[in-house]
């Protein structure tokens, strides 16, 4: 049909149609492209990707095996006791289908060294055994079957696993700690019955008592680098959460029984969370949060050895060390280990104190040393029982309990206005200190003056209302001290003229020969005998403070200590106020040694004028 010549074409409409057609073409092209991008991959493409990932996994596995990690451990446990399988030649540490890919060592340094470095022995351990107990291969003449049989025979309520990691810890305890384990076992004879009573009261496994060995080596005054304190190593906030008292006079973290009760409650709370004692033990070290995190990372398993690689480094060795500690306390005799006799009273009586009481009030009227009171009551950090706040417990050896009960009112009243003055309570001054006035000389500093009088800088500032360490020449300072001032610093001229005479001063007192033990320092020996390190160097012609284990040192104790002797024995005559504890400390002996020489029992008493054998000549 021919177009009508009378109809006029509209150019605007033509351009609009062309524009719409162009936009529609773009939209259709983009939709087609997206359909191509979002389509599902084919089975062939997926297979190729899986093969690529498997090749990558194989190459990584070969690289890990080439590291040859020297960890030999079998963790396929039947009935909680590993029945064998110590011939894992691959040398890799397997946890089910998980292979530990690094040489991350089982460091007990952050946990075990908390007591290695804090206990009274204060000796260093071999770096190898502390840091690599999971990867090191420690050998023993005892077959694995014997260890397994012994652990099974213990019939522990808490199932005790056995594998190469546990074996390393057992060997470490029974063979690598000859200077520490006898002391720990000696202390255990005193403390373990007390801890068993606590756990029995809460109907908990008595085996938990061994945790105190891991925490602090049974040292009630142990303080870790993280400031965890006491035999059970409580942090400040955790202690407050479990109602332990911490104030200016009392730190109940230092009381083994009170903190042990708090530890029992903490473990019971952890057991309610995990329903497993092994996990509760692990949480005591790293907290329930870290154990829960390890459980999640392991896929939800609550088996300790399944979550082992996901626990913090120091916690991994905690359970193996727990097993080793229990084993050692049970089978020490089989390893020819003898507990070291520890001077702790066999029987202790407790008194409820509801008034202010200073230890020196007790020692002034009863034949007991202040060191004994401190050892039995370590929670009183300033030797003061603040009974006015609330009733507190004071522990006293049973043989002195009758005297304390009879003289209790007299003891409370003895010099109470002196012992509880603000001066005594606010500083380290004691009631026996004397007040002196020191005139500051040119060149002196507070540090020099404090050293000279055996005082603290902070106390000198408190006594004199000083806000800074600045002092001026001729300034007068009040100082409280219990000893004569050390000689003031000499000028160079006077020192050169008097130096020889000073060094040639005649020693005074009773001569003692001290054999240096491993780990001792010259300063520690000087403190023990109440003399100065400079005197010990002078008596033994030493140029410095270096001493060696096994060497002998001549020491002259205080001139007030007089002894007599015959052809066989040296004798000491008991004076008023003396106790066996004091005599032993004065003469550098042990209470047990004096009792042995004199045929005395634990309840034997001494009296003024009595002649005691103290040393066999």
C-alpha positions in Angstrom: 0.0 0.0 0.0 1.4 3.4 -0.9 1.9 5.9 1.8 -0.5 8.7 2.1 1.2 11.8 0.8 -1.0 13.9 3.0 0.3 12.5 6.3 3.3 14.5 7.5 6.2 12.5 9.3 7.2 13.7 12.8 11.1 13.6 13.3 10.8 13.9 17.1 8.8 10.6 17.3 11.3 8.8 15.2 14.2 9.8 17.5 12.3 8.7 20.6 11.6 5.3 19.1 15.3 4.8 18.2 16.4 5.8 21.8 13.9 3.3 23.4 15.2 0.5 21.1 18.8 1.3 22.1 18.0 1.2 25.9 16.1 -2.1 25.5 19.0 -3.7 23.7 21.4 -2.8 26.5 19.1 -4.2 29.2 18.7 -7.5 27.4 22.5 -7.8 26.9 23.2 -7.2 30.6 20.5 -9.8 31.7 22.0 -12.4 29.3 25.5 -11.7 30.7 24.4 -12.0 34.4 22.6 -15.2 33.6 25.9 -16.5 32.2 27.9 -15.4 35.3 25.5 -16.7 37.9 25.0 -20.1 36.4 25.9 -23.1 38.6 29.4 -24.7 38.0 29.3 -28.0 36.3 30.4 -31.3 37.9 33.6 -31.3 35.9 34.6 -27.9 37.1 33.9 -28.8 40.7 36.0 -32.0 40.3 38.9 -30.0 39.0 38.8 -27.6 41.9 38.7 -30.5 44.4 41.7 -32.1 42.8 43.6 -28.8 42.9 42.9 -28.4 46.7 44.0 -32.0 47.3 47.3 -31.4 45.5 47.8 -28.3 47.7 47.0 -30.3 50.9 49.5 -33.0 49.9 52.3 -30.5 49.3 51.6 -28.9 52.7 51.6 -32.3 54.5 54.9 -33.2 52.9 56.4 -29.9 54.0 55.2 -30.5 57.6 56.6 -34.0 57.7 60.0 -32.8 56.5 60.2 -30.7 59.7 60.6 -34.0 61.6 59.1 -32.7 64.9 60.6 -34.9 67.6 57.4 -35.5 69.6 56.6 -39.1 70.3 53.2 -39.5 71.9 50.3 -41.8 71.6 47.0 -40.4 72.6 44.6 -43.1 71.7 43.5 -43.9 75.2 41.5 -46.9 76.3 39.8 -46.7 79.6 41.8 -43.6 80.3 45.1 -45.5 80.5 47.3 -45.9 77.4 48.1 -49.5 77.1 51.1 -49.1 74.9 51.9 -48.0 71.4 55.2 -46.2 72.1 56.7 -47.1 68.7 55.3 -44.1 66.7 58.1 -43.9 64.2 56.8 -40.9 62.4 57.7 -38.6 65.3 54.6 -36.5 64.8 52.2 -35.5 67.5 48.7 -36.7 66.4 45.4 -35.8 68.1 42.9 -37.8 66.2 42.9 -36.4 62.7 44.7 -33.3 63.7 48.5 -33.0 63.4 50.2 -30.3 65.5 52.1 -28.4 62.9 54.7 -26.5 64.9 57.4 -27.1 67.5 55.3 -25.3 70.1 56.9 -26.9 73.2 55.0 -27.9 76.3 56.4 -25.1 78.4 55.9 -25.7 82.1 58.0 -22.6 82.8 55.0 -20.4 83.2 53.4 -22.7 85.6 55.9 -25.0 87.2 58.6 -22.3 87.5 56.0 -20.3 89.4 57.1 -22.4 92.3 60.6 -23.4 91.1 61.5 -19.7 91.4 59.3 -18.8 94.3 59.9 -21.7 96.7 62.4 -21.5 99.5 65.0 -23.5 97.6 65.3 -20.8 95.0 67.4 -22.8 92.6 67.2 -22.8 88.8 66.0 -25.7 86.7 67.5 -27.0 83.5 66.1 -25.0 80.6 65.6 -28.1 78.5 63.4 -30.0 81.0 61.3 -26.9 81.8 60.6 -25.9 78.2 60.4 -29.1 76.2 58.7 -31.7 78.4 56.2 -32.5 75.6 58.8 -32.9 72.8 61.8 -34.1 74.8 62.4 -37.8 75.0 63.3 -38.5 78.6 64.5 -42.1 79.4 64.0 -44.2 82.4 65.0 -47.7 83.5 61.4 -48.3 84.5 59.3 -49.9 81.8 56.1 -48.2 80.7 54.1 -51.2 81.9 55.3 -50.5 85.5 54.2 -46.9 85.3 50.8 -48.0 83.9 50.4 -50.6 86.6 51.3 -48.2 89.4 48.9 -45.5 88.2 46.1 -48.1 87.9 46.9 -49.4 91.4 46.4 -45.9 92.8 42.7 -46.4 92.0 42.3 -42.6 91.7 38.7 -41.2 91.5 40.1 -38.9 88.9 41.1 -41.1 85.9 44.8 -40.7 85.4 46.0 -40.9 81.8 49.4 -42.2 80.7 51.3 -41.3 77.6 54.8 -40.0 76.7 54.0 -36.4 77.9 52.8 -37.7 81.3 55.9 -40.0 81.4 58.2 -37.1 80.8 56.7 -35.3 83.8 57.0 -38.3 86.0 60.6 -38.7 85.1 61.1 -35.0 85.7 59.7 -35.2 89.2 61.3 -38.4 90.3 64.8 -38.0 88.6 65.4 -34.4 87.6 64.5 -32.6 90.9 66.7 -34.2 93.6 67.0 -30.9 95.6 63.3 -30.0 95.5 61.2 -33.1 95.8 62.5 -34.2 99.3 61.5 -30.7 100.6 58.1 -30.9 98.9 57.5 -34.3 100.3 58.5 -33.2 103.7 56.0 -30.3 103.6 53.4 -32.6 102.1 53.4 -34.7 105.3 52.2 -31.6 107.1 49.9 -29.9 104.6 48.3 -32.8 102.7 46.1 -34.1 105.6 44.8 -30.5 106.0 43.9 -30.3 102.3 42.3 -33.7 102.3 40.0 -32.6 105.2 38.9 -29.5 103.1 38.1 -31.5 99.9 36.4 -34.2 102.0 34.1 -31.6 103.5 33.0 -30.6 100.0 32.7 -34.2 98.9 35.3 -33.7 96.2 38.1 -36.1 95.1 41.0 -36.0 97.6 43.5 -36.2 94.7 42.9 -32.5 94.0 45.3 -31.8 96.9 48.2 -32.4 94.5 47.4 -29.1 92.8 49.1 -27.2 95.6 52.4 -28.9 94.6 52.0 -27.7 91.0 51.0 -24.2 92.0 53.6 -23.3 94.6 55.7 -26.3 95.7 53.7 -25.9 99.0 55.3 -22.5 99.6 52.6 -20.4 101.4 54.5 -17.2 100.5 54.9 -17.9 96.8 54.3 -14.9 94.5 54.4 -15.3 90.7 55.5 -12.8 88.1 51.8 -12.2 87.4 51.4 -11.4 91.2 49.4 -14.6 91.9 50.0 -15.1 95.6 50.0 -17.9 98.1 50.2 -21.7 98.1 47.1 -21.8 95.8 48.2 -18.9 93.7 45.1 -16.7 93.7 45.0 -13.5 91.7 43.7 -10.4 93.5 40.3 -10.2 91.9 39.7 -13.9 92.0 40.5 -13.9 95.7 38.0 -11.2 96.4 35.4 -13.1 94.3 35.8 -16.1 96.7 35.6 -14.0 99.8 39.3 -14.0 100.8 40.2 -11.0 102.9 42.9 -8.7 101.6 43.7 -5.5 103.5 46.6 -3.6 105.1 47.1 -6.3 107.8 45.8 -9.5 106.3 46.2 -11.4 103.0 44.3 -14.6 103.3 45.8 -15.8 100.0 48.8 -16.6 102.2 46.8 -18.8 104.6 47.1 -22.3 103.1 43.9 -23.5 104.7 41.6 -20.5 104.0 42.9 -20.2 100.4 42.6 -24.0 100.1 39.0 -23.7 101.0 38.6 -21.1 98.3 40.4 -23.3 95.8 38.0 -26.1 96.5 35.0 -23.8 95.9 36.6 -22.6 92.6 37.2 -26.2 91.4 33.6 -27.1 92.3 32.3 -24.2 90.3 34.5 -25.4 87.3 33.2 -28.9 87.7 29.6 -27.8 87.5 30.5 -26.1 84.2 32.4 -29.0 82.5 31.2 -32.0 84.4 34.8 -33.3 84.2 37.5 -33.0 86.9 40.4 -33.0 84.4 38.9 -30.0 82.6 38.2 -28.4 86.0 41.9 -28.8 86.9 42.9 -27.3 83.6 40.5 -24.3 84.1 42.2 -23.6 87.5 45.3 -22.7 85.5 43.9 -20.8 82.5 40.3 -20.0 83.4 37.0 -21.5 82.3 36.8 -19.1 79.3 40.0 -20.5 77.7 38.9 -24.1 78.3 35.6 -23.3 76.6 37.4 -21.7 73.7 39.6 -24.8 73.3 36.5 -27.0 73.3 34.9 -24.9 70.5 38.1 -25.0 68.4 38.3 -28.8 68.8 34.8 -29.3 67.4 33.0 -29.6 70.8 35.1 -32.4 72.3 35.4 -32.5 76.1 38.3 -34.9 76.2 41.5 -33.2 77.5 43.8 -34.7 74.9 41.4 -33.6 72.1 41.5 -30.0 73.2 45.2 -30.2 74.2 46.6 -28.4 71.2 44.1 -25.5 71.6 44.8 -24.8 75.2 47.3 -22.0 76.3 50.9 -23.2 76.3 51.4 -23.3 80.1 48.1 -25.1 80.6 49.0 -28.0 78.4 51.5 -29.2 81.0 49.3 -28.7 83.9 47.3 -32.0 83.9 50.5 -34.1 83.1 52.2 -32.4 86.0 49.2 -33.1 88.2 49.5 -36.8 87.4 53.2 -36.7 88.0 52.8 -35.0 91.4 50.3 -37.6 92.5 52.5 -40.4 91.3 55.5 -39.0 93.1 53.7 -38.5 96.4 52.6 -42.2 96.3 55.7 -43.9 94.9 58.7 -41.7 96.1 60.1 -44.7 98.1 60.3 -46.8 94.9 62.6 -44.1 93.5 64.8 -43.9 96.6 63.6 -40.5 97.5 63.4 -39.6 101.2 61.2 -36.7 102.5 63.2 -34.0 104.2 62.2 -33.5 107.8 60.5 -30.1 108.1 60.3 -28.1 111.3 56.5 -27.8 111.5 54.7 -28.6 114.7 52.9 -31.9 114.6 49.9 -30.5 116.5 48.5 -27.0 116.3 45.8 -25.3 118.4 43.7 -22.4 117.1 42.5 -19.4 119.0 39.8 -16.9 118.0 41.3 -13.3 118.4 38.8 -10.5 118.8 41.2 -7.8 119.8 44.3 -6.2 118.3 47.2 -8.5 118.9 50.9 -8.2 117.9 53.1 -11.2 117.6 55.7 -9.6 119.8 53.1 -9.4 122.6 52.9 -13.2 122.4 56.6 -13.9 122.2 57.4 -11.5 125.1 55.3 -13.5 127.5 55.4 -17.1 126.1 58.5 -19.2 125.2 57.8 -19.2 121.5 59.7 -17.5 118.6 58.2 -14.9 116.3 59.4 -17.0 113.3 57.2 -19.9 114.5 54.2 -17.6 114.7 54.9 -16.2 111.2 55.3 -19.7 109.7 52.0 -20.8 111.2 50.2 -17.5 110.5 51.6 -16.2 107.2 48.5 -14.3 106.4 49.3 -11.5 108.9 51.6 -9.5 106.8 52.5 -7.0 109.5 52.7 -9.4 112.5 49.4 -7.9 113.7 46.1 -9.8 114.1 43.4 -7.0 113.6 40.7 -8.7 115.8 38.8 -5.5 116.2 37.5 -5.7 112.6 36.1 -9.2 113.1 37.4 -12.4 114.8 40.5 -13.9 113.3 42.2 -17.2 113.9 45.7 -17.5 115.5 47.5 -20.8 115.2 49.9 -21.7 118.0 51.9 -25.0 118.6 49.9 -27.2 120.9 52.6 -27.3 123.6 52.1 -23.5 124.0 48.3 -23.4 123.9 47.9 -23.8 127.7 50.2 -20.8 128.4 48.5 -18.7 125.9 45.0 -19.5 127.2 46.2 -18.7 130.8 47.9 -15.4 129.9 45.5 -14.2 127.2 44.3 -11.1 129.0 47.9 -10.2 130.1 49.1 -10.7 126.5 46.5 -8.3 125.1 47.4 -5.6 127.6 51.1 -5.9 127.3 52.4 -2.6 125.8 49.3 -2.3 123.8 49.6 1.5 123.7 53.1 1.1 122.2 52.4 -1.6 119.7 49.3 -0.1 118.3 50.4 3.6 118.1 49.9 5.1 114.6 53.7 5.2 114.2 54.1 1.5 114.7 51.1 0.6 112.5 51.9 3.0 109.7 55.6 2.1 109.2 58.0 -0.8 109.8 59.1 0.6 113.1 58.7 -1.8 116.1 58.0 -1.2 119.7 61.6 -2.2 120.6 63.1 0.5 118.3 64.7 3.6 119.8 64.3 7.1 118.5 67.4 9.0 117.4 68.0 12.3 115.8 70.3 12.3 112.8 71.9 15.5 111.6 72.4 15.5 107.8 76.0 16.0 106.6 77.2 17.4 103.4 76.7 15.0 100.5 74.3 12.7 102.3 71.1 11.5 100.7 68.1 9.7 102.1 69.3 6.5 100.5 72.6 6.7 102.4 70.9 7.5 105.7 68.3 4.7 105.3 71.1 2.2 104.6 73.1 3.4 107.6 70.2 2.9 110.0 68.6 -0.1 108.3 65.4 1.8 107.7 63.2 2.4 104.6 63.3 5.7 102.7 59.5 5.8 102.8 59.5 5.4 106.6 62.1 8.2 107.1 59.9 10.5 105.0 56.8 9.5 107.0 58.5 10.1 110.3 59.7 13.5 109.3 56.7 14.7 107.1 58.9 14.9 104.0 57.0 15.1 100.6 60.1 14.5 98.5 63.6 13.0 98.8 65.3 16.4 99.1 67.2 17.1 102.3 69.7 19.8 103.2 72.9 20.0 105.2 72.3 20.3 109.0 68.7 19.2 108.7 67.6 17.1 111.6 65.8 13.8 110.9 64.0 11.6 113.4 64.7 7.9 112.9 63.5 4.8 114.6 65.9 1.9 114.6 66.8 -1.2 116.5 70.5 -1.1 115.9 73.5 1.2 116.1 74.2 3.3 113.0 76.7 1.9 110.6 79.8 4.0 110.2 79.3 7.1 108.2 81.1 7.5 104.9 84.8 8.4 105.5 86.7 10.9 103.5 89.4 9.6 101.3 92.2 10.6 103.6 90.7 9.1 106.7 89.7 6.0 104.9 93.2 5.4 103.7 94.6 5.7 107.2 91.9 3.5 108.8 91.3 1.0 106.1 93.9 -1.6 107.2 92.8 -1.3 110.9 89.2 -1.7 110.0 89.8 -4.8 107.9 92.0 -6.3 110.6 89.4 -6.0 113.3 89.3 -9.0 115.5 86.3 -11.3 115.0 84.1 -11.7 118.0 81.5 -14.4 118.9 81.2 -18.1 118.4 83.0 -19.6 115.4 80.8 -21.6 113.1 81.8 -23.5 109.9 79.1 -23.2 107.3 79.1 -25.5 104.3 77.6 -23.8 101.3 74.6 -25.5 99.8 73.5 -25.3 96.2 71.6 -22.1 95.5 72.8 -20.2 98.5 74.1 -16.7 98.2 76.4 -14.7 100.5 73.7 -12.3 101.4 71.3 -15.1 102.3 73.9 -16.7 104.5 74.7 -13.4 106.2 71.0 -12.9 106.9 70.7 -16.4 108.4 73.5 -15.8 110.9 72.6 -12.1 111.5 76.0 -10.8 110.3 77.0 -8.7 107.3 78.3 -10.1 104.0 81.3 -7.8 104.4 82.3 -9.5 107.6 82.0 -12.9 106.0 84.2 -11.8 103.2 86.8 -10.5 105.7 86.8 -13.6 107.8 87.3 -15.8 104.8 89.7 -13.5 102.8 87.2 -13.2 99.9 87.6 -10.5 97.2 83.9 -10.6 96.1 80.6 -12.3 96.9 81.2 -15.4 94.7 80.7 -18.6 96.6 80.6 -22.2 95.5 78.5 -25.2 96.6 80.4 -27.5 98.9 82.9 -24.8 100.1 83.2 -24.0 103.8 82.9 -20.5 105.3 84.1 -19.3 108.8 81.4 -17.3 110.5 81.5 -15.6 113.9 78.0 -15.3 115.3 76.9 -12.7 117.9 79.3 -12.4 120.8 76.3 -12.8 123.2 76.2 -16.5 122.2 78.5 -18.4 124.5 79.1 -22.1 124.5 81.3 -24.5 126.4 82.7 -27.9 125.4 84.4 -31.0 126.6 86.3 -33.6 124.7 83.1 -34.9 123.0 80.5 -32.2 122.7 79.9 -28.4 122.5 77.2 -27.2 125.0 74.8 -24.3 125.2 73.3 -23.1 128.5 69.6 -22.2 128.1 68.8 -18.6 129.1 65.5 -17.1 130.1 63.3 -16.5 127.0 65.2 -19.1 124.9 63.4 -21.6 122.7 64.9 -24.5 120.7 64.0 -22.5 117.6 66.0 -19.5 118.7 69.0 -21.6 119.8 69.0 -23.4 116.5 68.9 -20.1 114.6 71.7 -18.5 116.7 74.0 -21.4 116.3 73.2 -22.3 112.7 71.7 -25.6 113.6 68.3 -27.4 113.2 65.8 -28.0 116.0 65.7 -31.7 115.0 69.5 -31.9 115.3 69.5 -30.5 118.9 66.7 -32.8 119.9 68.6 -35.8 118.5 71.8 -35.0 120.4 69.9 -34.6 123.6 67.4 -37.5 123.3 64.4 -35.1 123.3 61.0 -35.7 121.9 58.7 -33.3 120.1 56.9 -32.3 123.3 60.1 -32.0 125.4 60.5 -28.6 127.2 63.6 -26.7 128.0 64.3 -24.5 131.0 66.7 -21.8 132.0 70.1 -23.2 133.2 69.7 -26.4 131.2 72.8 -27.5 129.4 72.1 -28.7 125.9 74.5 -30.6 123.6 74.5 -28.6 120.3 77.4 -30.0 118.4 79.5 -33.2 118.4 83.2 -32.4 118.3 
